[in-house]
Amino acid sequence: VVKPAAVFAVPGSLDTPTGGYAYDRRVIAELRSLGWRVEVLDLGEGFPEAGDGVRARALAALLGHAGREPLVVDGLALGVLPEAAAALRGRRPVIALVHHPLALETGLAPARAEALRASERAALAAVRPVVVTSAATAELLAAGYNVPRERITVAPPGADRVRRASGGGGACVGLLAVGALVPRKGYDVLLAALARLRDLDWRLVIVGDRDRSPPTAEAIAREVRRLGLGERVVLAGAVSAADLAERYEAADLFVLASRFEGYGMAFSEAIAHGLPVIGTTAGAIPTTVPPGAGLLVPPDDVAALAAALRLAVTDRKARRRWGEAAWAAAQRLPTWQDTATIFAGVLEAAA
């Protein structure tokens, strides 16, 4: 029996410690477990801000790859390679995998954001199926990128069945934030909010890659020192999957002040562990965090975030109630095999 085959074109290493790469990695692994032959094509580092040389090599790799099997191109690269999408049209099935629109990354100059929007719109116009990780991103592409809704498939990230968080058990409330140290994650807002809670007993661990935006990582470290929070805030950097699981299990509360999320895998991982959540209403977060599992406040609102955190830190009963809602919702979360099954359906239809 000939196994079905597909190629995933990914910018850089699949081991890159971000939610988007984790999604790609897990989908590929689950497709293989379902019997698919999946080849990974490395398009090079630095996307979407890759230089001309990297872009040229990525274009050559995409156009030079032999085969007729479906080609899935991660949107981090596809969005700035519209010429590749156009050249491949008619040669083989090409599927766009969009984690979130590139123009919505925090901190972009208006001209750069508009250039990315135009580039990604052109790339998406040249492909047929588009896979996104949330209904919120599907609506963004339909409304702002002229992608017909019937061409979009939502394949939300799966969740592993994990042990419920037990928490620290002491008087000090353990806060956990997970996400790369980039402007979009809003760590500056989180630190400003926590600076208003000096009278309370809490400790924050931030787990996230410091290499995605070194200037941001340095600015966060400086802000921790400036605010005098060095004894309370730990910048743990990127950690292993086992270490991260232990940190989720030991936390009392998950918090992330994101300015935008195309899905928010760290939020769903917190829910999977039964952790109460403090987050924002940005992007897909309101649909990722189930009702009753915590509090969501407007992005960039330091006062509102500080008020939510004050309630969460001081009210153990509220945390327990939110944790119960999170744990109940966790039992209904899709598995990664569910995600891969949706993806396989898109690949089969494209082939």
N, C-alpha and C positions, 0 to 999 in steps of 0.2 A: 504494500500500500504506500503510495507516494504521499508524504506529509505536505500539508499546505505550507506555503512559505511567504515571508514578508521581510522587508528591510526597514530598520529604524535608523534614520539619519539624525544624529545627536551632536550638538556643539560641545566638544570637549569630552571629559571623562564622565561615564555614568556614575562614578563614585562621588561626584561633586556633592557636598552636603547641603543641598537645598531641597525643598518640597517638590519642585518640578522634576529634578533629576531622580528623586526617590520614586515619584510616580512612574516615570519612564522605566526605571529599573524593575519595579514590581510588576508592571504590565508585561514587560518582556519575559520575565521569569514565569509568570502565570500562563502566558501564551505558550511557552515551551512546555509547561506541564500539561497543557491541553492538547499537545501533539504538533504544535507549529514549529517549523524551522525558522528561527529568527536570526538574521544577521544584523550586526550593529555597525554602522558606518560613522566614523568620527569625522566631524566637519571642522574641527580645530577650536582653539580657545578664543575667548574674548567677545563672543556675541552677546548682545547685538551691536556692541561698539568695536567689533573686529576691524583691523586695518585692511587696506586694499589687498595686501598679499594673502592674508588669511581668507578673505572673501573670494579671491580668484581661485585659490586652491579648493575651497569648498564647492564652488561652482563646477570646477573641473571634476571633482570627485562625484558630484551628483550626476553630471552629464556623462561621465565616463563609466559609470557603474552598469555592467551588463545585466540583463535580465528583464523579465516582464512582470515579475511579482509586484504586489503593491508596495509602494515606497511611502513610509510615514516620515514626515519631516517635522521635527520639533519647531514650534513657532518662534522660539528664541532666535533661531537662525533664519527660518523661512521668511519671517516678516521683513528682513532686510536683504532678501535674495529674490525679489520679484522676477528678475530675469531668469532665474533657475526654474521657477514655477511655470513661466511662460514657455521656456524651451522644452520642458518635460511634457507639457500638455500634448496629448495625442500619442506619446511614445510609450507611456506606461501609466497605471493608476497611481496618482499622487494624493496622499491624505495629509491634511494639515492638522497638527496637534497643538492647540492653543491653550496655554495655561492661563494667561491673561494678556490683554492687548499691551504691546510694548510702550505705546505712548502714555500709558497710565502709571508708569514708574515715577515715583516721587523724585523731585529735584531736577527734572529736565527743563532746559530753557524752552520757552514757547516755540521757537523756530525748530528746535530739534524734535520736540513732541509732534509738531505738525508734519515734519518730514517723515517720522516713524509711522504716523497714522496713514499718510499717503502711500508709503512703501508697503505697509502691511495690507492696506486695502487692495492694492494692485496684486500682491501675491495671492491673497485669498480669492480674488476674482478669477485667477488662473487655475485653481484646483476645484475639484468637485466636492468630495466629502470633507467635512471639517469636524473634528472631535474636540470637545471642550470638557472641562472638568466640573462645570457647574451651570445651572440654569441661568444664573446671573450673567455669566460670561456669554452664554448663548444669546441673551437679550441684547447685550452690548454689541455683539457682532452683527446681529440682525438690524439694530437701530442705527449704528454708527459706521458700519463697514460694508453695508449693502450685500450681506451674505443672506441668501434666502433661507428662511427658517427650516425648510424641508431638507436642506443640505447639511444641517447641523445635528450632530448626535452628542448627547450629554452622557459621558462615562465618568461618574464621580469616583474619587479615590475610594479604595476599600479600607477596611479597618481590621486589624488583627484582633482576635479575641485574647485579651490580656487580663492580668490580675488587677483587681480594683486597688486604687491608691489607698494606702493606710494612713498617710500623713505622718507628720513628725511626732505627734502625741504630746508635745510640750506646750508651754505658754506662748512661745515664739511661733508666729504663723509663717510657714515656709511658702514663699511665692516662687513660681517658676515661669519664665518667659523663654520661648523657643523660636528662633528665626535668625536668619543671617543678619549681620550688623550692617544694614543698608538703610537709607533714609525712610523708605516705605514702611518699615516696621515700627516707626514712631517711638524708638527708645528714648529720645530726648523728651518727649511728652511724658512717658512713664516715669522717668527720673524726676522731672519737675513736679509731678503729682505726688510721688513718694516723699519728696522733700518737705511736703506739707504734713506728713504723717510721722514726724520725728518723735512725737509723744507716744507712739504705739510700738508694740514689740513685734517686729517683722524682720524677715531676711529674704533677699531676692537673689536667685541664681538665674543668670542669662546664659542660655546655651545657643550658640550660633557661630557660623563661619565668620572669621574676622578678615578673610582675604578677599571677599567679594567687593568691598569698598574700604580699603585701608584708611582713607581720610575720615570716613564715618566712624570706623572702629576707634581711631585715635581720639576723635571728638567725644565719643561716649566715655572713654576712659578718663579724659580730662574733666568731663562734666561730673563724673562720680567723685573725683578728687575735689573739684571746686565746691560741690555741695556738701562735702564732708561725709560722704556715704560709704567710704572705703571699707568700714567695718561691717557694713550691712549688705553690700552688693558685690556679688562674685561674677566676674566675666569668665565663664568656663571655656569659651571657644567652642569649636566643633568637637563632639565626643562620639564614641562608638555607639552603635545601636543598643548594646547591652547596658552601657552607662546611662544612656538617655532613658531607657525603660526604668532603670532604678531611680532616676531623678523624678520621673512622673509618679512612681509609686510612693516616693517619700514626700511629695509636695502636699500642701494643704489647699492651694489655690493656684489656678493658671491665669496669667494675665498677659495680654499683648495689645499694644495701642496702635495697631496697623492703620495706615492711611488708605490702604486698598489691599484686597485679597481677591484673587480669581476663584479661590475655593477656601484655602486656609487649612492645610493639612495638620498643622500643629494644633489647631482648635479641635479637629476631629480626633486626634490622638489623645488630647486631654479628656474629651468626652468618653473615649473608649476606656480610659482608666477611671471613669467616674469622678473626675475632678470638677468642682465648681469653676466657672469661667467668668472673668471680667475682660471684656473686649470692646470693640467699637462697632458702629453700624455701617462700616465701609464695605463696599463691594458685596461679596457673597457671604460675609460673616453671619448676617442675620438668618440665612438659610442653613448654614453649617452648624451653628450653635442652636440646639433645640430650645423651644420655649420652656422657661422655668429653670434652666440649667445655670443661670447666673444673671449678670447685668451687662448690657451693651450701652455705650454712650457715644455721642458724636465724635468723630475723629478730630484731633487737634484741640480738644476741649480739656485743658488741664484741670479746671475746677470740677467739672463733671466726673472726670476719671478719679480725682482725689476723693470726691464724695463717695463714689462707688467702692473704692478701695477701703475707705474708712469703715463703711458699713460691713464689708466683707471681712475685714480683719477683726472687728470688734464683736460681730454677731456670729457666734459659733453655730447657733440653731439655723440661721440663714444659710451658712455654708453647708451644713448637713442636708438641708432641704434641697438646695441646688445640686449637691452631689448625688442625691437620690434620683433627681430628675435626669441628670447626666447619665447615671448608670443604667436607668431604665431605657433611655434612648440608645445607649451603646448596644443593647441586645438586638436592636433593629437595624443597626448600620450594615451596609453592604459589605461583603467580603471582597478581597482582591480578586478572587476567582469570578465573582459577579462582574467586576470591572472588566476583566479580561474577556469574559463571555460577550459583553456588549461590544468590546473592541473587535473581537473575532467576527462578529456579525457585520461590522463595517468593512473589515478586510475582505470577507467573502463576497459581499455585495460589490465592492470595487473590483475584485478580480473577475 
